[in-house]
């Protein structure tokens, strides 16, 4: 399949993002080495530290990318932006709260 993008819309998700990231890393590790993953988080104008958490993930993991909205536009807009910026041959959507 090549590159698989997982689009994750986020709004005030700082509390659940570490558990989400750990679970996705464990799940993707079970795939063959020939499969590459991109985790594309879309911060939908969060008022908490969601963006700081995403920046930390991106600084530690080359597979992590993020987009950040200036304000809350809604989940559908976040999904659309993620789909437009996804690089993968296959794209999946996941909620950050698992």
C-alpha positions as CSV (number, residue, x, y, z in Angstrom):
1,X,0.0,0.0,0.0
2,X,2.9,2.4,0.6
3,X,2.1,5.4,2.7
4,X,-1.0,5.3,4.9
5,X,-2.2,8.6,6.4
6,X,-4.2,8.7,9.6
7,X,-6.1,12.0,9.9
8,X,-7.0,13.0,13.5
9,X,-9.1,16.0,14.1
10,X,-8.5,17.5,17.5
11,X,-10.3,20.0,19.7
12,X,-9.1,20.4,23.3
13,X,-7.6,16.9,23.3
14,X,-4.5,17.5,25.4
15,X,-5.5,14.9,28.1
16,X,-6.1,12.0,25.7
17,X,-3.4,12.6,23.0
18,X,-0.6,10.8,24.8
19,X,-2.7,7.6,25.2
20,X,-3.9,8.0,21.5
21,X,-0.3,8.4,20.3
22,X,0.9,5.4,22.2
23,X,-2.0,3.2,21.0
24,X,-1.5,4.2,17.4
25,X,2.3,3.6,17.6
26,X,1.7,0.1,19.0
27,X,-0.9,-0.7,16.3
28,X,1.2,0.5,13.4
29,X,4.2,-1.4,14.7
30,X,2.3,-4.6,13.9
31,X,2.3,-3.8,10.2
32,X,5.0,-5.0,7.8
33,X,8.0,-2.7,7.5
34,X,7.0,-2.0,3.9
35,X,4.0,0.0,5.2
36,X,4.8,3.6,6.2
37,X,2.4,5.8,8.2
38,X,1.8,9.5,8.5
39,X,-0.1,10.8,11.5
40,X,-1.8,14.0,10.4
41,X,-3.3,15.8,13.4
42,X,-5.6,18.8,12.8
43,X,-5.9,21.2,15.7
44,X,-9.3,22.8,15.4
45,X,-8.6,26.0,17.4
46,X,-8.1,24.3,20.7
47,X,-8.0,26.4,23.8
48,X,-5.9,24.0,25.8
49,X,-2.3,22.7,25.2
50,X,-3.3,20.4,22.3
51,X,-1.0,22.3,19.9
52,X,2.0,22.1,22.2
53,X,1.5,18.3,22.5
54,X,1.3,18.0,18.8
55,X,4.5,20.0,18.3
56,X,6.2,17.7,20.8
57,X,5.1,14.6,18.9
58,X,6.3,16.1,15.6
59,X,9.6,17.0,17.1
60,X,10.2,13.4,18.2
61,X,8.5,11.4,15.4
62,X,9.1,12.1,11.7
63,X,5.7,10.5,10.9
64,X,3.8,13.2,12.8
65,X,2.5,16.3,11.0
66,X,0.0,18.8,12.2
67,X,-2.2,21.6,11.0
68,X,-3.5,24.3,13.3
69,X,-6.6,26.5,12.8
70,X,-6.7,30.0,14.2
71,X,-10.1,29.3,15.7
72,X,-12.6,26.5,16.0
73,X,-14.2,25.8,12.6
74,X,-15.8,22.4,13.5
75,X,-14.9,18.8,13.0
76,X,-16.0,18.6,9.4
77,X,-13.6,21.5,8.4
78,X,-10.8,19.8,10.3
79,X,-11.5,16.5,8.5
80,X,-11.6,18.3,5.1
81,X,-8.3,20.0,5.8
82,X,-6.7,16.7,6.8
83,X,-7.9,15.0,3.7
84,X,-6.6,17.9,1.5
85,X,-3.1,17.7,3.1
86,X,-2.8,13.9,3.4
87,X,0.0,12.4,1.4
88,X,-0.9,8.8,1.7
89,X,-2.2,6.3,-0.9
90,X,-4.7,5.3,1.7
91,X,-6.3,7.7,4.2
92,X,-8.1,6.8,7.4
93,X,-9.9,9.0,9.9
94,X,-9.7,8.5,13.7
95,X,-11.0,10.4,16.7
96,X,-8.3,11.4,19.2
97,X,-10.4,10.1,22.1
98,X,-10.1,6.5,20.8
